[in-house]
Amino acid sequence: MKEFLVRVLVEPKPELFDPQGQAVERAMLELGLKNVSGTRVGKLIKFKLKAVSAQQARERVSEIAQKFLANPVIEQYSIEMEEL
Amino acid sequence: MRAAVVVFPGSNCDHDTYYVLKDLIGIETDLLWYRETNLNRYDLIVLPGGFSYGDYLRAGAIARFAPAVQALPEYIERSRGIVLGICNGFQILTEAGLLPGALTKNISQRFICKTVKLRVENNATPLTHLFGYGEIIELPIAHGEGRYIAPPEILEKLKRNRQILLTYFGENPNGSVENIAGIMNEDGTVFGLMPHPERNSERIFGTGDGLKIFQGLVQEVLV
């Protein structure tokens, strides 16, 4: 068995208005960060997972992300994995 | 007739809903712990408002895997009775895929707690048949994640099938698409409302409009 550090990044779908992202962007501009745009606020879910291969780990993570970690009506996700 | 109000860790409108069904309307009602899976003895199942599992991840995202919710699809498929989700209960039903669309953060980014005006868009349903078509009623809302979202093809279907029951009237408090405040499934057996009828079921709390929603459901089941 190998062990992987998994990061699932969940963010609002691009077509969805993200009030949190807008509020954060306005604040960043007010704090002097120039030329900022397209701010989106999402979630990071980080965990360790044991699996026989990277492929198997990725499949299992995709499955749980689709079923549970992200809501496909309003969110999209991406997966980052590194072997420990 | 027998009703159940499902109690999740973090439910907080369960006792109010129980009070309306049991004491105001007078039907046999149980508070049903979320680990129960035997739903077949009930004619009406209410998923109450609150903050199940602290709204962690997304409102309703964890409760949808609770044993009582996992038992709902079979209950619905067999047309055993009616399911009503109020506020967090509505969020659980959309997360579970038992109602279309999703509920996400209010446009204002704030938790909103106030009485709103609602328009009855379809009064030929078990939930709304005691109101007139187009009637304006008042119910309280209390939510941070009540903005109803659905893709255009789903919205089209909701309109075509007259599945939109209540819309916000006068002002849209949370940014919901098409001002949607309450919907039902295609078969008219599963209902979801963001407003809280149990919080306006007696005249001392306002117009008492909420009672008619519960009375409507009970009458429908008794027929």
Interface residues (C-beta under 8 A of the other chain):
Chain A: P12 L16 F17 P19 Q20 A23 K43 F68 L69 N71 V73 I74
Chain B: L57 R58 A61 F65 T94 E95 G101 A102 T104 K105 N106 I107 S108 Q109 I149 A150 P151 G175
